[in-house]
């Protein structure tokens, strides 16, 4: 991966709120890709559609940073992933995590560069507008 040093420098020059916004938007791209992968693994096993629709990307808890979580909120998802005494495990998360890892890393890198550049352009436009007002 290239360009992370430049993106890191740009993020360090931004305010905390702007940097968190860039991080949240950038992390959203690979998180959505992972969620699509999980949904595609659920599709053959899902009878009602509830499990498929319960896969979502939500804000995670991060101390001093940004985090997103891909979650499977339907209780049937636990049975699919880990199985039980009556049902063999049919993992949906692990195969989605393992497949497409490189594409998600590349998508994150691209999104980070795009979002960092866009944030800098927005800040420059705000500063120019502020200077024009006096």
Secondary structure as UniProt FT lines:
FT   HELIX           4..13
FT   HELIX           16..42
FT   HELIX           43..45
FT   HELIX           50..53
FT   STRAND          55..59
FT   STRAND          68..72
FT   HELIX           75..82
FT   HELIX           93..98
FT   TURN            99..100
FT   HELIX           101..133
//
